[in-house]
Amino acid sequence: MNLVKPEAVERVAILGAGTIGASWAAHFLSHGMAVNIWDPAPGFQARVRAFIASAWPALRRLGAPEAIDESRMAFFDDPAQAVRTCQFVQESGPENTEIKIELYSRLDDALPDDVVMASSSSGLLISELQAGRKGAERYIIGHPFNPPHLVPLVEVVGGKETAAAAVDWALEFYNGCGKKAIRINREVPGHLANRLQAAMWREAVHLVDTGVASVEDVDIAVSYGPGLRWALMGPNLILHLAGGDGGVRHAIEHFGPALESWWADLGKEPRISEAAADKLIAGVEAEAAGRSLEDLTRERDQLLISLLEMLARERGKA
Ligand SMILES: NC(=O)c1ccc[n+]([C@@H]2O[C@H](COP(=O)([O-])OP(=O)(O)OC[C@H]3O[C@@H](n4cnc5c(N)ncnc54)[C@H](O)[C@@H]3O)[C@@H](O)[C@H]2O)c1
């Protein structure tokens, strides 16, 4: 397998340009690459252009050129044509095994031999998606966080037939174009970060459902407490600071037994009952306090950009 050099990627194919695909397109454009965009929905070109235009002011704050270079955007009505001239593919079609396999079957004869094909899939196994494909060794998961043009994390994992070199390549490529990519050593449903979120959210649902706290107070507890620290250092490094002079070793000795007893007491019921769902929905609607989804998205993005700018500035000083 002879892959194009990660730093030589000039053109990325975006297959599926909904919430995630359009955001990926904005990301790659903002990092000076050209994008070949395909989506089967009629009128997708106008929708994608509008999304990129609305995302651009934020991207400029993060270092993108002043104007969008329209000449770097090409729209296709055939996925095979879209991949022919690219050096990397980011597929973001619907989260459905049959749809993705059908799409990949259309790429067999078109995907250049030196190109890695990444799926944004949140929960599907790449082993299932790549089975029997020509070039299966170059299929990986490159799972972003919404919105990919702002949140740096990408989770990279290969399947049974993926070459280790394709995973290494993807890590180098993403890290070289403004993303923070991590390696997942073996496939597990939900990859890594969503499993961490799911573990926390399971307990959030349990606490609300059993009346320990309101929906709003659960959210305040995270975003005004540990969530602030988690944006700076992960939970493991943070534990190192909880142990005083003895660091993580002391923290484990000191807090380990208490943590184990809390784990034993955590909610274990893995279902969201109707009553729990009703409480959550009513609680979130009260917390939104009349702010529309658009208002909340704008608020989240503005704060996120300010946080990213601050982190880049401060880490640049270190
Ligand atoms: N939304 C998220 O928060 C999120 C986060 C990370 C990863 N993902 C993953 O990204 C992928 C896309 O999710 P999304 O939220 O953008 O969905 P979406 O519904 O917003 O977009 C899907 C796009 O795929 C197009 N499409 C329809 N049929 C298609 C086909 N046969 N082939 C290719 N494209 C087709 C649709 O027209 C649409 O534009 C999924 O695999 C999902 O798991 C989503």
The ligand as an SDF file (V2000), in Angstrom:
LIG
                    3D

 44 48  0  0  0  0  0  0  0  0999 V2000
  -24.9470   14.6870   14.0580 N   0  0  0  0  0  0  0  0  0  0  0  0
  -23.9550   14.4160   14.8890 C   0  0  0  0  0  0  0  0  0  0  0  0
  -23.8600   14.9390   16.0110 O   0  0  0  0  0  0  0  0  0  0  0  0
  -22.8610   13.4620   14.4660 C   0  0  0  0  0  0  0  0  0  0  0  0
  -21.6230   13.5420   15.1370 C   0  0  0  0  0  0  0  0  0  0  0  0
  -20.5720   12.7130   14.6990 C   0  0  0  0  0  0  0  0  0  0  0  0
  -20.7650   11.8310   13.6510 C   0  0  0  0  0  0  0  0  0  0  0  0
  -21.9750   11.7670   13.0260 N   0  0  0  0  0  0  0  0  0  0  0  0
  -22.1300   10.8200   11.9010 C   0  0  0  0  0  0  0  0  0  0  0  0
  -22.0630   11.5490   10.6860 O   0  0  0  0  0  0  0  0  0  0  0  0
  -22.8760   10.8910    9.7060 C   0  0  0  0  0  0  0  0  0  0  0  0
  -23.8550   11.9020    9.1330 C   0  0  0  0  0  0  0  0  0  0  0  0
  -24.6940   12.3600   10.1850 O   0  0  0  0  0  0  0  0  0  0  0  0
  -25.4660   13.7500   10.0770 P   0  0  0  0  0  0  0  0  0  0  0  0
  -25.8670   14.1060   11.4530 O   0  0  0  0  0  0  0  0  0  0  0  0
  -24.6970   14.7130    9.2510 O   0  0  0  0  0  0  0  0  0  0  0  0
  -26.7800   13.3030    9.2670 O   0  0  0  0  0  0  0  0  0  0  0  0
  -27.7120   14.2300    8.3450 P   0  0  0  0  0  0  0  0  0  0  0  0
  -29.0090   13.5190    8.2470 O   0  0  0  0  0  0  0  0  0  0  0  0
  -27.6780   15.6380    8.7870 O   0  0  0  0  0  0  0  0  0  0  0  0
  -26.9790   14.1760    6.9230 O   0  0  0  0  0  0  0  0  0  0  0  0
  -26.9210   13.0350    6.1390 C   0  0  0  0  0  0  0  0  0  0  0  0
  -26.7630   13.4820    4.6890 C   0  0  0  0  0  0  0  0  0  0  0  0
  -26.6370   12.3180    3.8890 O   0  0  0  0  0  0  0  0  0  0  0  0
  -27.3840   12.5060    2.7090 C   0  0  0  0  0  0  0  0  0  0  0  0
  -27.7330   11.2040    2.1560 N   0  0  0  0  0  0  0  0  0  0  0  0
  -28.9430   10.6280    2.0290 C   0  0  0  0  0  0  0  0  0  0  0  0
  -28.8090    9.4270    1.4350 N   0  0  0  0  0  0  0  0  0  0  0  0
  -27.4960    9.2680    1.1940 C   0  0  0  0  0  0  0  0  0  0  0  0
  -26.7370    8.2360    0.6110 C   0  0  0  0  0  0  0  0  0  0  0  0
  -27.3090    7.1450    0.1210 N   0  0  0  0  0  0  0  0  0  0  0  0
  -25.3870    8.4010    0.5550 N   0  0  0  0  0  0  0  0  0  0  0  0
  -24.8000    9.4960    1.0410 C   0  0  0  0  0  0  0  0  0  0  0  0
  -25.4610   10.5190    1.6040 N   0  0  0  0  0  0  0  0  0  0  0  0
  -26.7920   10.3900    1.6670 C   0  0  0  0  0  0  0  0  0  0  0  0
  -28.5850   13.3330    3.1160 C   0  0  0  0  0  0  0  0  0  0  0  0
  -29.1220   14.0180    1.9930 O   0  0  0  0  0  0  0  0  0  0  0  0
  -27.9690   14.2560    4.1500 C   0  0  0  0  0  0  0  0  0  0  0  0
  -27.5150   15.4740    3.5650 O   0  0  0  0  0  0  0  0  0  0  0  0
  -23.5270    9.6940   10.3930 C   0  0  0  0  0  0  0  0  0  0  0  0
  -22.7990    8.5190   10.1140 O   0  0  0  0  0  0  0  0  0  0  0  0
  -23.4330   10.0550   11.8680 C   0  0  0  0  0  0  0  0  0  0  0  0
  -23.3510    8.9370   12.7160 O   0  0  0  0  0  0  0  0  0  0  0  0
  -23.0410   12.5640   13.3920 C   0  0  0  0  0  0  0  0  0  0  0  0
  1  2  1  0
  2  3  2  0
  2  4  1  0
  4  5  1  0
  4 44  2  0
  5  6  2  0
  6  7  1  0
  7  8  2  0
  8  9  1  0
  8 44  1  0
  9 10  1  0
  9 42  1  0
 10 11  1  0
 11 12  1  0
 11 40  1  0
 12 13  1  0
 13 14  1  0
 14 15  2  0
 14 16  1  0
 14 17  1  0
 17 18  1  0
 18 19  2  0
 18 20  1  0
 18 21  1  0
 21 22  1  0
 22 23  1  0
 23 24  1  0
 23 38  1  0
 24 25  1  0
 25 26  1  0
 25 36  1  0
 26 27  1  0
 26 35  1  0
 27 28  2  0
 28 29  1  0
 29 30  1  0
 29 35  2  0
 30 31  1  0
 30 32  2  0
 32 33  1  0
 33 34  2  0
 34 35  1  0
 36 37  1  0
 36 38  1  0
 38 39  1  0
 40 41  1  0
 40 42  1  0
 42 43  1  0
M  CHG  2   8   1  16  -1
M  END
$$$$
